[in-house]
């Protein structure tokens, strides 16, 4: 496991297979001398192993995208890491607005997709050291990797087994969680798991969203060709997306808004042009981007009519600057 970005639940899987009468086959990078290992670093003891396969180096990709990245295996000063600046556009505006919800000292989970950009914004703002970013796969601290390397972190403080991380999450350890927003409905339900019969799966989404003290769903207001620009102090919709994401009823409930309301969870939905809050009266519009026409650019693109807050605010200029 020395060169793996996580240990996941490898030991638990090996034990379950062994206890169920199966065979445990372990793939390794190289052989070592007898009595040369630190016993505490043995992840899967030999008593659980039936066979060992010595595989070529090409069979040991660290992630789906990277053969080897030493930053995933060591501690370090995150201030020295270089992250690309997020491009202008809706993803950047959403990440910047979502980032404003984080307070100093927060323990934060970043989901895959758009929420990954929040780490980039934190780096740009010079505030990475004010919070602890973690990933459900096991890394604590550092900067979560994005794209096909999601699940790893650069310069993590520690890496624990995935089941222990979920124990931490399920016990209420998260202050904040940022997750993707693929489809949302009038009840505040969110779907990221099933579309037109195609099942993507739930993953850790359910555990994270139901136990974090505050949940922020981040995603574009529409999708499929959306193009926006911020000029002269106003957000302009150059081309609207072909698909509306705020529907009457989601196809699959990955996150239950009604259950969240029952438990009193604080839930926000952040898009490039509007911010909604799941309040007692249901989905409530609480912020709009400067220059956006509420009727034309927001309400007309929703299958339901949200409540509009009496204290409706304009999204801060700093989000778009």
C-alpha positions in Angstrom: 0.0 0.0 0.0 3.0 2.3 0.1 2.3 3.9 -3.3 -1.5 3.8 -3.0 -3.4 7.0 -2.5 -5.9 5.3 -0.1 -6.3 2.1 1.7 -10.1 2.1 1.3 -11.5 -1.0 2.9 -9.0 -3.4 1.6 -8.6 -5.3 4.9 -12.3 -5.5 5.5 -12.8 -6.9 2.0 -10.1 -9.5 2.5 -11.5 -10.6 5.8 -15.0 -10.9 4.4 -13.9 -13.0 1.5 -11.8 -15.2 3.7 -14.6 -15.7 6.2 -17.1 -16.5 3.5 -15.0 -19.3 2.0 -13.6 -17.3 -0.9 -10.0 -16.8 -2.1 -8.0 -13.7 -1.5 -5.5 -12.8 -4.3 -3.2 -9.8 -3.7 -1.5 -7.9 -6.5 1.9 -6.5 -5.6 4.6 -4.3 -7.1 7.6 -6.1 -5.8 8.9 -8.6 -3.3 10.8 -7.5 -0.1 13.2 -9.3 2.2 11.8 -11.2 5.1 11.5 -9.3 8.4 12.1 -5.9 6.6 8.6 -4.4 7.2 7.2 -2.2 9.9 4.4 -4.4 11.3 2.1 -1.5 11.8 2.2 -0.7 8.1 1.0 -4.1 7.0 -2.5 -3.5 5.7 -3.5 -7.1 4.7 -1.7 -9.7 6.9 -0.5 -12.9 5.2 -3.0 -15.0 7.2 -5.8 -13.6 5.0 -4.0 -14.2 1.7 -4.2 -17.3 -0.6 -2.1 -16.1 -3.5 0.2 -13.3 -4.6 0.5 -11.9 -8.1 3.7 -9.9 -8.9 2.4 -7.5 -11.6 4.2 -5.2 -14.1 4.5 -1.5 -13.1 2.0 -0.6 -15.8 -0.7 -2.4 -13.8 -0.2 -0.1 -10.8 -1.7 3.2 -11.8 -2.1 5.4 -8.7 -5.4 6.9 -10.0 -7.4 6.6 -13.2 -5.4 9.6 -14.6 -1.9 9.4 -13.0 0.7 6.7 -12.9 2.4 8.2 -9.9 2.2 11.5 -8.0 4.4 11.7 -4.9 2.4 14.6 -3.4 -0.4 12.1 -2.7 1.9 10.1 -0.3 3.5 12.7 1.8 2.8 15.6 4.1 3.8 19.1 3.1 3.1 22.8 3.2 -0.1 23.3 1.1 1.0 26.9 0.5 3.7 25.6 -1.8 1.4 23.7 -4.1 0.4 25.2 -7.4 -3.2 25.0 -8.5 -4.5 26.3 -11.9 -6.7 29.4 -11.7 -10.3 28.6 -12.4 -11.5 29.9 -15.8 -14.0 32.7 -15.9 -17.6 31.4 -16.3 -20.4 29.9 -14.4 -18.3 27.2 -12.6 -16.0 29.9 -11.2 -18.9 32.1 -10.0 -20.6 29.1 -8.3 -17.4 28.0 -6.6 -16.7 31.5 -5.4 -20.2 32.0 -4.0 -20.2 28.5 -2.3 -16.8 29.2 -0.8 -18.2 32.2 1.1 -20.1 29.8 3.3 -17.0 28.3 4.8 -15.9 29.7 8.2 -12.4 29.5 9.7 -11.8 26.2 11.4 -14.5 24.3 9.4 -14.0 20.6 8.5 -15.2 20.4 4.9 -16.1 17.6 2.5 -15.8 18.4 -1.2 -17.7 16.2 -3.6 -16.7 15.3 -7.1 -17.4 17.7 -10.0 -18.0 21.4 -9.6 -17.4 21.4 -5.8 -13.7 20.5 -6.5 -13.2 24.1 -7.7 -13.8 25.4 -4.2 -10.3 24.2 -3.3 -8.9 26.2 -6.2 -10.8 29.3 -4.9 -9.5 28.7 -1.4 -6.0 28.6 -2.7 -6.5 31.8 -4.8 -7.8 33.6 -1.7 -4.9 32.4 0.4 -7.2 30.7 3.0 -6.5 27.0 2.6 -4.8 26.9 6.0 -8.0 28.2 7.7 -10.0 25.0 7.0 -9.5 21.2 6.8 -10.6 19.7 3.5 -11.3 16.0 3.4 -12.5 13.3 1.1 -14.7 10.3 2.0 -12.2 7.9 0.6 -9.8 8.6 3.5 -7.5 11.6 3.1 -7.7 14.3 5.8 -6.3 17.8 5.0 -4.3 18.8 2.0 -5.9 19.6 -1.3 -8.4 17.1 -2.8 -7.5 16.0 -6.3 -9.9 16.6 -9.1 -11.2 14.8 -12.2 -10.1 11.2 -12.7 -7.8 11.5 -9.7 -10.7 12.3 -7.3 -10.3 10.5 -4.0 -6.6 11.4 -3.6 -5.3 14.5 -1.9 -2.0 16.4 -2.3 -0.1 16.8 1.0 -2.7 15.2 3.2 -2.3 15.4 7.0 -3.3 11.8 7.3 -5.0 9.0 5.4 -7.4 6.7 7.2 -9.4 3.7 6.1 -12.6 4.7 4.2 -14.9 2.9 6.8 -13.4 5.0 9.6 -13.9 8.2 7.6 -17.6 7.3 7.2 -17.7 6.6 10.9 -16.5 10.2 11.4 -19.0 11.5 8.9 -21.9 9.5 10.3 -21.1 10.7 13.8 -21.6 14.3 12.7 -17.9 15.3 12.2 -18.5 17.5 9.2 -19.2 21.2 9.5 -19.8 21.7 5.8 -20.3 19.6 2.7 -20.4 20.7 -0.9 -22.0 18.4 -3.4 -23.1 18.5 -7.0 -26.5 19.6 -8.2 -27.7 17.7 -11.2 -31.5 17.9 -10.7 -33.6 19.5 -8.0 -37.4 19.7 -7.4 -40.0 21.7 -5.5 -39.4 19.7 -2.3 -35.7 20.4 -2.3 -35.0 16.9 -3.3 -31.7 16.4 -5.3 -31.0 13.7 -7.9 -27.4 12.8 -8.8 -27.9 9.0 -9.1 -30.4 8.1 -11.9 -31.2 9.8 -15.2 -33.6 8.4 -17.9 -33.3 5.0 -16.3 -29.5 5.0 -16.3 -28.1 4.4 -12.8 -25.0 6.3 -11.7 -25.3 5.3 -8.1 -25.4 7.0 -4.8 -21.9 6.5 -3.4 -21.2 8.4 -0.1 -23.6 11.2 -1.2 -26.3 10.0 1.2 -24.1 9.7 4.3 -22.5 13.1 3.7 -25.6 15.1 3.0 -27.6 13.6 5.9 -25.0 14.2 8.6 -23.1 17.4 7.7 -24.2 20.4 9.8 -24.6 22.5 6.6 -25.0 21.2 3.1 -24.4 23.3 -0.1 -25.4 21.9 -3.5 -23.5 23.6 -6.3 -24.4 23.5 -10.0 -25.4 25.5 -13.0 -29.0 26.7 -13.2 -29.4 25.0 -16.6 -27.2 22.7 -18.6 -26.3 21.8 -22.1 -24.7 24.7 -23.9 -25.1 27.3 -21.1 -22.9 30.4 -21.7 -22.8 33.4 -19.4 -20.5 36.4 -19.0 -20.1 39.1 -16.4 -19.7 42.5 -17.9 -20.4 46.1 -16.8 -21.4 44.9 -13.4 -24.1 42.5 -14.7 -24.4 38.8 -15.3 -25.6 38.3 -18.9 -27.1 35.0 -20.2 -25.5 34.8 -23.6 -26.9 31.3 -24.3 -29.3 29.4 -22.1 -28.8 25.8 -21.4 -31.1 23.3 -23.3 -32.0 21.4 -20.1 -33.7 22.9 -17.1 -32.4 21.4 -13.8 -35.2 22.7 -11.5 -38.0 20.2 -12.2 -41.4 19.4 -10.6 -40.2 16.1 -9.3 -36.8 14.5 -9.6 -36.5 11.1 -11.3 -34.7 9.7 -8.3 -34.3 11.0 -4.7 -30.7 10.9 -3.8 -31.2 13.6 -1.2 -34.5 14.1 0.5 -35.4 17.7 1.1 -38.4 16.8 3.2 -36.3 14.6 5.5 -33.7 17.4 5.8 -36.5 19.9 6.8 -37.8 17.4 9.4 -34.3 17.2 10.9 -33.7 20.9 10.7 -30.7 20.8 8.4 -29.4 24.0 6.9 -29.4 23.5 3.1 -28.4 25.9 0.3 -28.5 25.5 -3.5 -26.0 27.7 -5.3 -26.1 28.4 -9.0 -24.4 31.1 -11.2 -27.5 33.3 -11.1 -29.4 32.5 -8.0 -29.1 31.0 -4.5 -32.0 29.1 -2.9 -32.5 28.0 0.7 -34.5 25.1 2.0 -36.6 26.9 4.6 -39.8 26.2 6.5 -41.9 27.3 3.5 -39.9 25.1 1.1 -37.5 26.2 -1.7 -36.9 29.9 -1.2 -35.0 32.3 -3.5 -32.7 34.3 -1.3 -30.1 35.8 -3.8 -29.9 36.7 -7.4 -27.0 37.8 -9.5 -26.8 41.5 -10.5 -28.4 42.1 -13.8 -30.5 39.0 -13.8 -34.2 39.3 -14.6 -36.0 37.2 -12.0 -39.1 36.4 -14.1 -37.3 35.7 -17.4 -34.0 34.2 -16.2 -35.1 32.3 -13.1 -38.8 31.7 -12.6 -39.5 31.0 -16.3 -36.8 28.3 -16.3 -38.3 26.4 -13.3 -41.0 23.8 -13.4 -42.2 25.1 -10.0 -42.6 28.5 -8.4 -40.3 28.9 -5.4 -41.0 31.3 -2.6 -39.2 34.6 -3.1 -37.7 35.9 0.1 -38.9 39.2 1.5 -35.2 39.9 2.2 -34.0 39.0 -1.4 -30.4 40.0 -1.8 -28.0 40.6 -4.7 -25.1 38.2 -4.9 -21.9 39.9 -3.9 -19.8 41.6 -6.6 -16.8 39.7 -5.3 -18.3 36.5 -6.7 -17.9 37.8 -10.2 -14.9 40.1 -9.9 
